[in-house]
Amino acid sequence: MPSTQFPRCSPSRRQWLAVTAFAIPGVAGVLTAADTKPAPVDPAQAEKFMRQALELARKGMENGDGGPFGCVIVKDGAVIGEGWNRVVSTNDPTAHGEVVAIRETCTKNKNFSLKGCELYTTGEPCPMCLAAIYWARIDRVYYGFSCKDAATIGFDDSFIYEQMNKPLAARTIPEVQVLGTESFELLKKYAAKPNRVKY
């Protein structure tokens, strides 16, 4: 049986998760959307797929592609996509393992929705990856080491959650609105398109 470990994250992360209506139930290493009811956790299967994610992370780390972050996406008990951190090898700061796996899986399946899928990642998702996971409509996330663990070797994303809790003008990277009215008109035109694909 896998060891029970509750999420250990900073107060700012917990606050941000609460504000954005994310739920962290008392299940070992699982993040799940508040409005979904995924199937019960199968410990043996969870370990099987996490080991695959770990192997991808090890491969990428040893190749010099990036940090020890591997990911597999599973549907109906089978892996349908995978990825590992390639930030260094591709000079792409968004090439985290989860994002790479989501991109590959969506492209292969020709569908921007991964509803019905579960994601296994060696590390608790960062803010960017967590957002991508929700946009992809993934049912459940399994992770290995926590965000607090990652922070001990320099992967500390707590400052991002702190920034998101601040007013736009008070953030380290200021956000300045320009041509808001014109931009909003474009948004309304898009919303009015009869053939608009919702995602």
N, C-alpha and C positions, 0 to 999 in steps of 0.2 A: 504494500500500500504506500502511496506517496505521502511524504510528510506534510502535515498541515501547517500552513504559513499564511497569516493574514497580511493583506497589503500594508506596507510600511512606507508612507509617503509624507511629504511635508505638509504643514497646515495649509499653506497656500494652494497646494495641489488638491487637498481635500475640499477646501472652500470652493475652488474653481469647479470641481466635479459636482459639488452640491448645487451651485448656481446654475450649471448647465443641465441639470436634471439627470445626471448619470447616477447609477446605483452600483454600489460595491457590496454584494451580499456576503454573508459569512461562510463562503466556500473557498477552500484552499486555492489561492492563485487564480481566481476567476473574476473577470470584469464582464458584466452583461448589461444590456440596455434595459431600462426600467419597464418598457412596454412590451417586452418579449418574454416568452416562456419556453426556453430551449429544453431539450430532453435532459434527463438526469445525467450526471457526470459518470462516465465509465473510467475508473482509475487506471485499469490496465491499458485501455486504448489511449488514454491521455498520455501515459508514460511512453507508449510506443511512438506516438507522433512527436512528442517533445524530444525524444532521442534523435529523430530525423532532423528536427530543427537544430539541435545541438551539433550534429555532424556537419550541417551546412555552415553553421557559424564557425566551427573549427576549420573547415576547408577555406572559407573566406579569410579568416584571420591568418592562417598559415601562408596563404597566397599574397598577403599584403593588401587585400582589397579594402579592408576597413576593420571596424571593431568586431567583437564576438557576438554579433547579432544575426541569428538565422531564423527563418520563418517558413512554415508550411501552411497551406490552406486546404482544409478537408471538407468534403461533402459526401454524405451517405457512406462514411467509413473509408473513403479513398482520398488520397492526396491529389488535388487537381491543380495545384500551383505551388511554387516555392520561390524563395529569394534569400539573399543574405546581404549584409551591409557592403556597399560598393562606393562609399563616399570618396575614399582615397584613390581607387583605381580609375574612377570616372570623373573625378573632380566635380562631383554633383552633391551638394550638401543635402539634397532631398532623397538621395539613394539609400535610405534606411532599409533594413531587411523587410519590414512589413510593407512599406510602400512599393518596393521592387516586386514583392510577391503579389500584391494587389494588382499592380499594373499588368504583370504577366498573366495572371488568372483572368482578369477582365478582358484582355486582348485575345487570349486563346478562346475564351467562351463567347466573345463578341457580345458582352453584356456588362453594363456598368454597375449592375446590382449583384452582390454576392449573398443575397438573402438565402438562408438555408445552409450557409457555410460556417465553419468554425476556424479560428486562426490560432496557431501555436507559434509562440515567439520566445526566444531564449531570455529576453529581457522585457520587463514591464514597459509598455509603449510610452514613447515620449509624446508631448502635446500634438506634434504634427501627425505622428502615426495614429494616435488615438482619434484625431479628427477624421483621418482617411478611413479608419475602420468604421466609424459611424456613417460617413458618407457612402461607404460601400455596402452598408446594411448587414454587416456580418453579425451572426447570432450570438457568438460567444468568443471570448479571448482567454487563452491559457498562456501563462508566462512563467519563466524560470526565476531569474534573480529580480529583485525589486528595484524601484527607482532609487531607493536609498543605497542599495548595494552598488548600483552603477555610479552614483555620485562619489563613492570612495576612490574610484580610479579616474575621476575627471569628467564623467558624463553626468553633469548636474543640470537638470532642466527645471529646477525649482524656481529659478529666476524668471522663467517664461511665464509660469503661472502667476507669479507676483506681478509681472508686467501686465498681464491680462486683467488683473483686478484693479488696475489704476486707470484714471481718466486718460483718454487718448493723448492729450497734450502733455501729460506728466510722465509718459513712458520714455525709456532711454532712447528708443527710436520713435520720434514724434510722428503722428499721422495727421496730415493737414488736408482738409477737404477743399477741392478745387472743382469748379463747374458742377456743383451738386445738383442744381436744377436741371441742367441739360442732361446730365447723367441719369437722373431719375426719369426723365421723359423717355430715354432709350429703354430703361428698365420696364416702363409701362407698355411700350410698344412690343417688347418681347413677351410680356405677360399676356398681351392681347392676341398673339399669333394663334390661329386656330389649329395649326399643326405642330405646336410646341411640344417637345418631348420633355416630360417632367422627370426630374431626377433628384 
